[in-house]
Amino acid sequence: MADDWTAWGPLAERYRTPGPRKILTLDGGGIRGVITLGVLAELETQLRKRTGDPDYRLCQFFDLIGGTSTGAIIATGLASGMSVAEIADFYERFGSVAFERRRIWQKWQALYGDGGLIRTLKETFGDADLRPQNLKCLLVVVTRNATTDSAWPISSNPAAKYNDLSRPDCNLRIPLWKLVRASTAAPVFFPPETIPWDPADPAKAFVFVDGGTTAYNNCAFLMYRMATEPAYRLGWQTGEKRLLVVSVGTGSAPVPGVGTDDPSTNVVEAALNTLSALMSQAAVDQDVNCRVVGRCRYGGIIDRELHDLIPTDPQVPDSLLPLDIDTGKAFLYVRYNAELTEAGLADLRLKALDPRRLRKMDDVDNVPDLKKVGDALAERVTLAHLGSFAP
């Protein structure tokens, strides 16, 4: 943890005070971020009722909020102090610009400009950068540095090595809109984002693309590491009563591949299926890591062998182990996500919806149905999942 608190500015008092810490992580997934907003709206509503504060914001509850791609948009809005309703309003405007229906040649034209998108981001985040005076809690934005071919999770933690304001390449001076733009620069849809980390050193100018092209489209376990590993200089304590991680997805979308009756496929289809499979499995891996190292309180079934890894009470059949019984795990973990398959939608009582359409990440026409999925998933949200962390 930090020794010098002057760099923390208005956040110093909050983070200097020891106590349980709470992390919120948000997956990427294009326009399917609408599902995430449904869950967050319900969580915010329940916290407002519990605290008695009608204007309570998630940045007041969570100490660290992070996300990838579309999750980075929402995370940055929340950490800036926006309510979920305000972000939903912005998200509608963002989606209409970012995912407007275009012919394929128009999508390729996106490689040469996206003025409407940049204008929308600037209107929302203005000139604010990562410094503490511009945020209400800590923030992490996951993007991919295409110049160095590496994932870059960029944190607002003032104690972090590359966040020292005396450095000419200090992360904290990067405008929020640029970071969001860098994390959402999906290939074909948008051009890469070039950021001069040190304006005086051309060698410190890097090209960034969508964070969803890294292993951290679901960044839940990454966020746990960044909060607790001493190298990141935050040093939060671990334990089921000391650390909470709430992870919200944009809908898992496993797509059946080729069968044994016709194992061949064309090159384009094979490439798309492989990329989709890699992103899906990376997200599952982050989830499984959290359930193995942490104690899962709520989450869907992973597979038939692992099931959901939620501890049950051996003394009481078909019941969960009470949270006041400590299992010795590193943190308490909650995962809200919908499965965008026929079975998954039926479980949400949404059998009439077409899972193939909902799996698309760029179709704004799906927003009404995605809202239905988000609202249905939100019915599963309860502060009881958060145990002693709930106010």
C-alpha positions, 0 to 999 in steps of 0.5 A: 500500500502507498506510503505517500498519500499526497498523490491520491488527492481527494481519494486519500482519506477513503483509501488510507482507511483500512477495511474490506475492499470491493471490486467490480469487473465488467466483460467486453461484448459490444452492444451486448453491454446492454445486458450488463447495464440491466444487472448494474441497474438492479444492484444500484437500486438495491443499494439505494434502498438499503442505504436510504440514499436515493442518489447512491452510486456504485462508485461509492460501494465499489473501491475498484471498477474495471472493464474491457472494451464495452465493459471499459466504457461502463466502468469508466462512467461508473468510476467517474461518478455516473449513475447507471441510468446516466450511463445507459443514456450515454450507451444508447447514443454511443451504440447508435454511432458505434454499431450503426448498420453499414454495408461491408465497404462502409465498415472498411471505411472505418479504418480511416475515421470515426469522428462521430464516435470520438465526438461522443466520447469527448462529450461524455468524458471531456478533458478528464484524465486518470488522475484522482481528482477526476474519479470517484474510485479506482479504475482499470481499463484493459486494452491491447498494445499492438505495438508491443503485442501485449495486453495493457491493463491501465490502472488509476492507482496513484501508487503504481510504478508507471503512475508517478506524476514525475514521469514524462510517460505517466499513465495518469495524464492519459485522457479518459476518452482516449483510454476508452477509445483504445479499449474499444478499437475493434478491428474492422469497426474502428481504426486503432487508437494511437496514444503518445505516452510521452509527447517528447519521445516518439518511441513512446507512441503506441498503437492500441486495439480492442482489449477484447483481443487479449485474454482478458475480455473477462478481466475478473481474475486479472483485477484480483491480481492487480489488487493484491499482488505487491508488484502493483503497489495496491496490496489489498488484503485477501480473505472472504471477509476482506475482499469481494469480486463481483463480475458481470458478463455480456452473455456467454455465447458458445457456438457449436462447431463442426460435427464428425459427419462433416469435419471440413470447413472453409478458411474464413469460417475456421478462423472466425470459429477459432477466434470465437472459441479462444475468446470464450475459453479465455473468459471461462478460464478467468471465471474458473480461476476466480471460483478456485482461488475465491469462494463463489457465492453465485454463478452459473454452471461451468461444466458437468465435471466442475458444476458451479463450484459453490460450496454446499453444506454437507449437513443440510442437503441441497443447501449452500454453506453459510457465509459465516463459515469461512472456507479459507479462500482468498475472496468472495466471488459473484458472477452474473452472466446469461447464457445466450443459448436456447436452454439459457434463454429458457432458464430466464423465461425468454424462450421466444428470443432467438439466441443466434441474433442475440449473440451478435455484438454489433446489431443495434436492432437487438437492443430491446431484446438484450434489455429483456435479457438484462432485466431477466438476469437482474431478477437473480441479483440480491445483496444476500450474495454479497454477504457481510460486504453489503451495507 
